[in-house]
Amino acid sequence: MLMTITALLNKTRLSFIAAFLFLLFIQPLIDPDYFWHLKTGEYIFSHHALPAGDIFSFTRFGQPWVLHEWLFEVVLYGMFAWLGPLGVKLLTITFAMSALGLVFVLTRRIGQSPTVAFVLMLVAIVPFAGSISPRPQLITYAFFAIFLFVLLSHKYYNAGRSLLLLPLLMVIWVNAHGGYVIGIALIGLFTVCEWIGYWTGVRESQKKQRLVWLTQITCATALASLVNPEFLARWLYPFQVLGMAANERIQEWQSPNFRDFGPKAYLTLVLIFILSYIFASRKPDTTEVVIPIFFLVTGFLAIRHIPVAVLTVIPFIALALSRGTVAAISASWHRSGLARWYFKWLGNSSEIGQREFALNWIVLVIFIISLMAYAPTFHAGDKEKTDDLLPVNAASFVAASGITGNMFNSYGNGGYLIYRLSPALKVFIDGRADVYGDKFFLDFLDIYEGKANWKEKFDRLSIDFVIVGKDAPIRQLLLVDSSFKEVYVDRHYSVLLRNTSKFQALLSKATNQGPG
């Protein structure tokens, strides 16, 4: 019994457990969008219904809001209500590691080399890790990995029955994240490529039957995406978001900056992909060319697409390597004198395994103890980091001072201000760019950046108070404007009030004591 339990922890499981614990240990909860997702989940959970329209901003209050992520938001809030921030971190890392783990299993199976799969995953986790945050795209990563696993298992191992899982998953996916369209794109493109391969190759009747079954599943999966509160309108939503001019000003929609470490690792994967295909002994078929290239291109178009591109390309690299480079290296290794020495002195795989399993448990225990011992030092500066990135103290000041009225805030901090101040106060703008639309977003930028017509647009909004960063252009402009006065300032954030009788007590206090 003890031997069986000990044998459960092989090198692969040790690596993934260690990665899970490490990511759980370092995962910060500072993504501004996470906070409005959490608040939305709280609303749905407490009201047992989806909001009929926008509930968080005074500028778009009651306007249509496509809640394409409502299911994830309910789960997110449920985990928060159950275990607090730890629950959110567990949910985040579980989804992320599920995606990586499933692709690892697929890569090892297709490439027939655990070592190659492990090395590729080490490279892949670098560009992937930057997107691990408690947001609904986690669902897309995990479900995309499942779709890829099922489709490639069908292609290479004739696992046709598993295709039935895809329409069922789509019902969940379409209600959890707008990225469901990537799943439809994957299965649709995969089906078309397989048909092209059939018509341009040997037309076997059994293969045609499999393709007919795949086509039926593809249609069923697309139809399953209609099971959502907006029905057909949900199909239009992803394309409306993709076409927004505001995306040009939102970082995650911009092309990757290859001076950064994550994009460099992505570029490395692309290079490995190209080389593996060049030196493969067997020519890839249509699916093996089109699918990875399609998703790799999307990764070059926007940072937010890189994780999906990474998940896609890893198994195809392993497949190509197994047809050429790795096969040659493996054969050479087993013929070498070094290999004979290795097996002579270290024993066969089973003998190595028994000692290895015991050592793995020791390593895991040491790793956990090390994390626990280092935790106080690592997290000592967490509060300071959070205060630097989010308007924690500014929001506390507004809440404690009883400030009311129309707020002006920066785009990036809107989500956090929703979490801290809603429902008592409504924000001006937040990370839901689709709710506000292009015109409003561009008008906001004109005001925030102090463009030539900022004053005219600002005055039309009847703003009562402003929460922005100390370096915000709008703050500098308002400081020289007698209609506003700064009543709070810290190292990074500032609160300004309109100079009216409504705020006379706070304004007088700020005049006598100074802001802060």
matplotlib code that plots the C-alpha trace (Angstrom):
import matplotlib.pyplot as plt

x = [0.0, 2.8, 4.7, 1.6, 1.1, 4.8, 4.7, 2.0, 4.5, 6.6, 8.7, 5.8, 3.4, 6.1, 6.8, 3.1, 2.4, 5.4, 4.4, 0.8, 2.0, 4.5, 1.9, -0.5, 2.2, 3.1, -0.4, -1.4, -5.0, -4.3, -5.9, -8.4, -10.9, -11.0, -12.7, -15.7, -16.1, -16.2, -18.8, -20.9, -20.8, -21.9, -24.9, -26.0, -25.6, -27.6, -30.3, -30.6, -30.8, -28.6, -28.6, -31.1, -28.5, -25.4, -25.4, -21.9, -21.5, -23.5, -22.5, -24.1, -26.4, -29.3, -27.8, -27.6, -24.8, -23.9, -23.0, -21.1, -19.1, -21.9, -21.3, -17.6, -18.4, -20.9, -18.2, -15.6, -17.8, -18.8, -15.1, -14.5, -17.5, -16.3, -12.6, -11.9, -8.8, -7.4, -10.5, -9.9, -6.3, -7.1, -9.7, -7.2, -4.3, -6.5, -7.9, -4.4, -2.7, -5.5, -4.9, -1.2, -1.5, -3.9, -1.7, 1.4, -0.4, -1.4, 2.1, 3.7, 1.3, 1.6, 5.3, 6.1, 8.7, 8.2, 11.5, 10.5, 7.1, 8.6, 11.1, 8.5, 6.2, 9.1, 9.4, 5.6, 4.9, 6.9, 4.6, 1.6, 2.2, 1.7, -2.0, -2.7, -5.1, -8.6, -10.5, -12.9, -10.3, -9.1, -12.2, -11.1, -7.6, -8.9, -11.7, -9.6, -7.1, -9.9, -11.1, -7.6, -7.0, -10.3, -9.8, -6.2, -7.1, -9.9, -7.4, -4.5, -6.2, -9.7, -11.3, -14.6, -16.8, -15.0, -16.3, -19.7, -18.1, -17.6, -21.2, -21.8, -18.7, -19.8, -22.9, -20.8, -18.1, -20.6, -21.9, -18.5, -16.4, -16.7, -13.6, -16.0, -15.7, -12.1, -13.5, -15.9, -13.0, -10.8, -13.3, -14.6, -11.1, -10.1, -13.1, -12.4, -8.7, -9.6, -12.0, -9.3, -6.9, -9.5, -10.3, -6.6, -5.5, -6.6, -10.4, -11.1, -14.7, -13.9, -12.2, -15.2, -17.5, -15.3, -15.3, -19.1, -19.3, -16.8, -18.9, -22.1, -20.3, -19.0, -22.6, -23.9, -21.1, -22.0, -25.7, -24.9, -23.4, -27.0, -27.8, -27.3, -29.4, -28.9, -29.4, -28.3, -27.1, -24.3, -22.8, -22.4, -20.8, -17.2, -17.0, -18.3, -15.5, -12.8, -13.9, -13.7, -11.3, -10.8, -8.8, -5.9, -5.5, -5.9, -2.7, -3.9, -5.3, -2.0, 0.6, 3.3, 6.4, 9.3, 11.7, 9.8, 10.7, 7.3, 7.0, 10.7, 9.8, 6.8, 9.1, 11.4, 8.5, 7.7, 11.3, 11.2, 8.0, 9.5, 12.7, 10.8, 8.7, 11.8, 13.7, 10.7, 11.2, 7.5, 5.6, 2.8, -0.8, -3.2, -4.4, -0.9, 0.0, -3.1, -4.1, -0.8, -0.1, -3.6, -3.3, 0.4, -0.7, -3.4, -0.6, 1.2, -1.9, -2.7, -1.1, -4.2, -4.1, -0.6, -1.7, -4.1, -1.4, 1.1, -1.3, -1.9, 1.6, 3.2, 1.7, 2.4, 6.0, 6.3, 4.7, 7.1, 10.1, 9.0, 9.1, 12.7, 15.1, 14.0, 13.7, 17.3, 18.6, 16.8, 18.2, 21.8, 21.4, 20.4, 23.4, 25.9, 28.3, 27.0, 23.5, 25.0, 26.9, 23.8, 21.7, 24.6, 25.3, 21.8, 19.7, 16.6, 13.6, 11.7, 14.8, 15.4, 11.7, 11.4, 14.3, 13.1, 9.6, 10.9, 13.3, 10.4, 8.4, 11.4, 11.9, 8.2, 8.2, 11.4, 9.8, 6.6, 8.6, 10.8, 7.7, 6.2, 9.4, 9.9, 6.3, 6.6, 9.6, 8.0, 4.6, 6.0, 5.7, 2.3, 0.3, 2.7, 2.6, -1.2, -1.3, 1.0, -1.1, -4.6, -6.3, -6.8, -6.3, -8.0, -11.1, -11.0, -10.9, -13.9, -15.9, -15.0, -15.7, -19.2, -18.4, -21.3, -22.1, -20.7, -17.2, -14.4, -11.8, -9.1, -10.0, -7.6, -8.9, -12.6, -12.9, -11.4, -13.5, -16.6, -15.5, -14.8, -17.6, -20.5, -23.5, -23.3, -21.2, -21.1, -17.9, -17.3, -15.6, -14.1, -12.6, -15.9, -14.9, -17.7, -20.3, -19.1, -18.4, -15.7, -17.0, -17.3, -13.9, -12.2, -14.0, -12.7, -9.2, -9.5, -10.5, -8.0, -5.1, -6.1, -6.6, -7.6, -11.3, -11.1, -12.7, -15.8, -16.4, -15.6, -18.0, -20.9, -20.6, -21.4, -18.5, -18.4, -15.2, -12.1, -10.0, -6.9, -3.2, -0.9, 0.7, -2.6, -2.7, -6.3, -5.1, -2.5, -5.1, -7.7, -5.1, -4.8, -8.6, -10.3, -13.4, -11.7, -9.5, -7.3, -8.5, -6.5, -3.1, -0.7, 2.3, 0.3, -3.3, -5.3, -8.9, -10.2, -13.6, -15.6, -15.5, -19.1, -21.1, -21.9, -18.3, -17.6, -16.6, -14.1, -12.8, -12.2, -10.5, -8.2, -7.4, -6.5, -4.6, -3.5, -4.7, -4.1]
y = [0.0, 2.4, 1.5, 2.2, 5.6, 6.4, 5.4, 7.9, 10.8, 10.4, 13.2, 14.5, 14.8, 16.3, 19.0, 19.9, 19.9, 22.1, 24.4, 24.5, 25.4, 27.9, 29.7, 29.6, 31.1, 34.0, 34.7, 38.3, 39.5, 42.9, 42.7, 45.5, 43.6, 40.8, 43.1, 44.0, 40.3, 39.5, 42.2, 41.0, 37.5, 38.8, 40.6, 37.5, 35.3, 37.6, 38.6, 35.1, 36.9, 38.6, 42.4, 43.8, 46.5, 48.2, 48.6, 49.9, 53.2, 56.5, 57.2, 54.0, 53.0, 50.8, 50.5, 47.1, 44.9, 41.5, 39.3, 36.8, 35.8, 35.4, 31.7, 32.2, 35.3, 33.2, 30.5, 33.2, 34.8, 31.3, 30.5, 33.9, 33.5, 30.0, 30.5, 34.2, 35.2, 31.7, 30.3, 32.7, 31.8, 28.1, 28.6, 30.6, 28.1, 25.1, 26.3, 27.4, 24.2, 22.1, 23.7, 23.2, 19.7, 18.5, 19.8, 18.2, 14.8, 15.3, 16.4, 13.4, 11.0, 12.4, 13.1, 9.8, 11.4, 12.6, 14.5, 16.5, 17.2, 18.4, 20.7, 22.2, 22.9, 24.7, 27.0, 27.4, 28.3, 31.6, 33.3, 31.6, 32.6, 36.3, 35.7, 33.8, 36.0, 35.5, 36.4, 34.5, 33.7, 31.0, 29.1, 29.6, 28.2, 25.1, 24.4, 25.1, 22.5, 20.0, 20.7, 20.3, 17.1, 15.5, 16.6, 15.3, 12.1, 11.6, 12.2, 10.1, 7.5, 7.2, 8.3, 9.2, 8.9, 11.6, 14.1, 14.0, 15.9, 19.0, 20.2, 19.8, 21.8, 24.5, 25.1, 26.0, 27.9, 30.2, 31.3, 31.7, 33.7, 35.3, 33.2, 30.3, 31.6, 30.3, 26.8, 27.0, 28.3, 25.4, 22.6, 24.3, 24.8, 21.3, 19.8, 21.7, 20.7, 17.1, 17.1, 18.7, 16.0, 13.4, 14.8, 15.3, 11.9, 8.3, 8.2, 5.4, 4.7, 4.3, 7.6, 9.2, 7.9, 9.4, 12.7, 12.7, 12.1, 14.9, 17.2, 16.4, 17.1, 20.4, 21.5, 20.3, 22.3, 25.5, 25.1, 24.4, 28.0, 29.2, 28.0, 31.4, 34.3, 36.4, 33.5, 34.6, 38.0, 36.3, 35.2, 38.9, 40.0, 38.7, 40.3, 43.6, 43.5, 42.6, 45.5, 48.2, 51.1, 51.3, 48.1, 50.0, 51.7, 48.7, 46.9, 43.3, 43.9, 45.3, 43.3, 41.8, 43.8, 41.4, 43.2, 41.7, 38.3, 36.6, 37.5, 36.5, 33.0, 33.0, 33.8, 31.0, 28.6, 29.9, 29.3, 25.7, 25.1, 26.2, 24.2, 21.1, 21.1, 21.8, 18.8, 16.4, 13.2, 13.1, 15.9, 17.3, 17.1, 20.1, 20.0, 19.9, 23.0, 25.2, 24.8, 25.8, 28.5, 30.0, 30.3, 31.4, 34.3, 35.4, 35.5, 38.0, 40.2, 40.5, 39.7, 38.2, 35.5, 34.2, 31.6, 29.9, 30.0, 28.4, 25.6, 24.9, 24.7, 22.6, 19.2, 19.9, 20.6, 17.4, 15.5, 17.0, 16.2, 12.6, 12.2, 13.4, 15.0, 13.3, 9.9, 10.2, 11.4, 8.6, 5.9, 7.3, 7.5, 3.9, 2.8, 4.9, 3.7, 6.3, 4.7, 1.3, 2.7, 4.5, 1.3, -0.8, 1.4, 2.9, -0.1, -0.5, 1.8, 0.0, -0.1, 3.6, 4.3, 2.9, 5.1, 8.0, 7.9, 8.1, 10.9, 12.8, 12.8, 14.2, 16.9, 17.8, 18.1, 20.2, 22.4, 23.0, 23.7, 26.2, 28.0, 28.2, 29.5, 32.1, 33.2, 36.0, 37.5, 37.2, 38.7, 41.3, 44.0, 42.8, 45.7, 48.3, 46.7, 46.6, 50.3, 51.2, 49.5, 50.2, 53.2, 51.4, 54.3, 56.8, 54.6, 54.3, 58.0, 58.5, 55.9, 57.2, 60.8, 60.1, 61.7, 61.3, 62.3, 61.7, 60.3, 60.6, 57.9, 56.3, 53.4, 50.9, 51.5, 51.4, 47.7, 48.1, 51.2, 49.2, 46.5, 49.1, 51.7, 50.0, 50.2, 53.4, 55.1, 54.6, 54.8, 56.9, 54.1, 50.6, 47.7, 46.8, 48.7, 47.0, 48.6, 52.1, 51.9, 53.6, 57.2, 57.3, 55.7, 58.1, 61.1, 59.7, 59.7, 63.3, 64.3, 62.1, 63.2, 66.8, 67.2, 70.5, 70.1, 68.3, 71.1, 71.3, 67.6, 67.4, 70.2, 68.5, 65.5, 67.3, 65.6, 66.0, 64.3, 62.8, 59.7, 59.4, 58.8, 61.5, 61.5, 61.8, 64.8, 65.6, 66.0, 68.5, 70.5, 70.4, 71.6, 74.9, 75.0, 76.9, 74.7, 71.7, 71.2, 68.3, 66.8, 63.6, 62.6, 59.7, 58.4, 57.3, 58.5, 61.7, 62.7, 66.1, 67.6, 70.2, 73.5, 73.7, 74.1, 70.4, 69.6, 72.7, 70.8, 68.6, 71.5, 73.6, 70.7, 70.2, 73.9, 73.9, 70.6, 70.0, 67.0, 63.5]
z = [0.0, 1.0, -2.2, -4.3, -2.7, -3.1, -6.8, -7.5, -7.5, -10.6, -12.1, -14.2, -11.3, -9.1, -11.7, -12.1, -8.3, -7.8, -10.6, -9.2, -5.7, -6.9, -9.1, -6.2, -3.9, -6.2, -7.8, -7.1, -7.1, -8.7, -12.2, -12.2, -14.4, -11.8, -9.4, -11.6, -12.5, -8.8, -8.2, -11.1, -9.7, -6.4, -8.0, -9.9, -6.9, -4.6, -7.1, -8.8, -12.1, -14.7, -14.7, -17.2, -18.2, -16.9, -13.2, -12.5, -14.3, -14.3, -17.9, -19.3, -16.4, -17.7, -21.2, -22.8, -21.5, -23.0, -20.0, -22.0, -18.9, -16.3, -15.6, -14.8, -12.7, -10.6, -10.0, -9.2, -6.6, -5.2, -4.7, -3.1, -0.8, 0.2, 0.7, 0.2, -1.9, -1.5, -3.3, -6.2, -6.5, -6.4, -9.2, -11.3, -11.0, -11.4, -14.8, -16.0, -15.0, -16.4, -19.8, -19.6, -18.1, -20.8, -23.6, -21.9, -22.0, -25.6, -26.5, -24.8, -26.5, -30.0, -29.8, -28.0, -25.9, -22.3, -22.4, -25.5, -24.0, -20.8, -22.5, -24.8, -21.8, -20.0, -23.0, -23.3, -19.7, -20.1, -22.6, -21.1, -17.5, -18.3, -18.9, -15.7, -13.8, -12.3, -15.5, -17.7, -20.4, -18.1, -19.3, -22.9, -22.2, -20.4, -22.9, -25.9, -24.6, -24.2, -27.8, -29.1, -27.2, -28.4, -32.1, -32.3, -30.5, -33.1, -35.9, -34.7, -32.5, -33.9, -30.6, -32.3, -29.2, -27.3, -29.9, -28.2, -25.4, -27.5, -27.9, -24.2, -23.4, -25.8, -23.8, -20.8, -22.8, -24.5, -21.2, -19.5, -22.0, -25.5, -26.5, -27.3, -30.9, -30.9, -30.1, -33.1, -35.3, -34.2, -34.8, -38.0, -39.5, -38.4, -40.1, -43.4, -43.4, -42.8, -45.7, -47.9, -46.9, -47.8, -51.2, -52.1, -50.7, -50.6, -50.3, -47.9, -47.0, -43.3, -43.3, -45.0, -42.3, -39.6, -41.4, -41.7, -37.9, -37.3, -39.5, -37.6, -34.3, -35.7, -36.6, -33.3, -31.5, -33.4, -32.7, -29.0, -28.8, -29.2, -25.7, -24.1, -22.8, -26.0, -28.5, -32.0, -30.8, -28.9, -32.3, -33.3, -30.0, -30.5, -33.9, -32.6, -29.9, -32.5, -34.7, -31.9, -32.6, -28.8, -29.0, -30.5, -27.1, -24.9, -24.2, -24.4, -27.9, -29.2, -31.0, -28.7, -27.9, -28.7, -26.4, -23.5, -22.1, -22.7, -26.4, -26.9, -25.6, -28.0, -30.8, -29.8, -30.0, -33.5, -34.5, -33.1, -35.0, -38.3, -37.8, -36.7, -39.8, -42.1, -40.7, -40.3, -42.4, -43.3, -45.1, -42.8, -44.0, -44.4, -40.8, -39.5, -41.4, -41.3, -37.6, -35.9, -38.5, -38.1, -34.3, -34.4, -36.6, -34.1, -31.5, -33.5, -33.9, -30.2, -26.9, -25.5, -28.2, -27.4, -24.7, -27.2, -29.9, -27.4, -26.5, -30.2, -31.5, -28.7, -29.8, -33.5, -32.7, -30.8, -33.7, -36.2, -34.0, -33.6, -37.4, -37.7, -35.2, -32.0, -33.6, -34.9, -31.6, -29.7, -32.0, -31.7, -27.9, -27.5, -29.7, -27.7, -25.1, -22.7, -22.8, -22.0, -19.1, -17.8, -17.7, -16.4, -13.4, -12.7, -13.5, -15.6, -15.6, -12.8, -10.5, -11.1, -10.6, -7.1, -5.8, -7.8, -6.3, -2.8, -3.8, -5.4, -2.1, -0.3, -2.9, -2.7, 1.1, 1.0, -1.7, 0.4, 3.6, 1.6, 0.3, 3.8, 5.2, 2.5, 2.5, 5.1, 3.2, -0.2, 0.8, 3.1, 0.4, -1.0, 0.6, -0.7, -4.2, -4.2, -3.0, -5.9, -8.6, -7.3, -5.6, -2.4, 0.0, -2.3, -2.5, 1.3, 1.7, -0.6, 1.2, 4.7, 3.7, 2.4, -1.0, -3.4, -7.0, -10.4, -10.5, -13.1, -13.0, -15.1, -17.4, -15.7, -12.2, -12.9, -12.1, -8.6, -7.8, -8.7, -6.2, -3.5, -4.0, -5.8, -5.4, -3.5, -6.2, -10.0, -12.0, -15.1, -17.1, -16.5, -18.4, -20.1, -23.3, -25.2, -22.9, -23.5, -27.3, -29.4, -29.3, -25.6, -25.1, -27.4, -25.7, -22.4, -23.7, -24.9, -21.4, -19.6, -21.8, -21.8, -25.5, -27.0, -26.4, -23.0, -21.0, -23.1, -22.9, -19.2, -18.3, -20.1, -17.7, -14.4, -12.6, -8.8, -8.0, -9.6, -8.7, -10.9, -10.7, -9.6, -13.1, -15.0, -17.3, -16.3, -12.6, -13.6, -15.6, -12.8, -10.2, -12.0, -12.5, -9.7, -10.0, -8.4, -5.4, -4.3, -1.0, -0.9, -2.4, -1.7, -3.5, -6.6, -6.5, -6.0, -5.2, -6.3, -5.4, -7.3, -5.5, -4.4, -1.2, -1.3, -0.3, 1.8, 4.9, 3.1, 1.1, 4.2, 6.0, 3.0, 2.9, 6.6, 6.8, 3.2, 1.1, 2.4]

ax = plt.figure().add_subplot(projection="3d")
ax.plot(x, y, z, "-o")
ax.set_aspect("equal")
plt.show()
